[in-house]
Amino acid sequence: MTHYGALHLYGHSHGSLPGCGRSLDVGVDCWDWRPATVPEILERMAEDARREGGPAAAAALAEAA
């Protein structure tokens, strides 16, 4: 089953798995040893999308969030 627009948040990989698309490591060891907020997560996902797919990919992520 596909969950369109869903975010895939994971931890316990200690930063060894890179985030991509709507997927991101939210373990505290990747966030200065503190929990990440939803706005911070969405911003980092947008930054990753800009870096990987350009402004159009970042805009699509922002629109879906």
C-alpha positions in Angstrom: 0.0 0.0 0.0 1.3 3.4 -0.9 0.9 6.4 1.4 1.1 9.5 -0.7 2.4 12.5 1.1 3.6 10.5 4.1 6.9 11.3 5.8 9.2 8.5 6.6 11.0 9.4 9.9 13.5 7.0 11.4 16.3 6.9 14.0 18.8 4.6 15.5 20.9 4.6 12.4 23.3 7.1 13.9 23.4 9.3 10.8 24.6 6.4 8.6 21.5 6.5 6.3 21.2 9.7 4.2 17.8 11.4 4.0 16.2 11.5 0.6 12.8 12.8 -0.6 10.4 12.6 2.2 12.6 10.3 4.3 14.9 11.6 7.1 16.9 10.3 10.2 15.4 12.1 13.2 17.6 10.4 15.8 19.0 12.8 18.4 22.5 12.1 17.3 21.8 13.9 14.1 20.2 16.9 15.8 22.7 18.1 18.4 21.5 15.6 20.9 17.9 16.9 21.2 14.6 16.1 19.7 13.8 17.7 16.3 10.7 19.7 15.8 8.4 19.2 12.8 9.3 22.6 11.3 13.0 21.7 11.6 12.4 18.3 9.9 10.4 19.9 7.1 13.1 22.5 6.6 15.9 19.9 6.4 13.8 17.9 4.0 13.4 21.0 1.8 17.1 21.7 2.0 17.9 18.1 0.9 15.3 18.4 -1.9 16.9 21.6 -3.2 20.3 20.1 -3.1 19.2 16.9 -4.8 16.5 18.0 -7.2 16.6 21.7 -7.5 14.0 24.4 -6.6 11.1 22.5 -8.2 11.7 19.4 -5.9 11.8 21.7 -2.9 8.6 23.5 -3.9 6.8 20.1 -4.4 7.9 19.0 -0.9 6.8 22.3 0.7 3.4 22.1 -1.1 2.8 18.6 0.0 3.6 19.4 3.7 
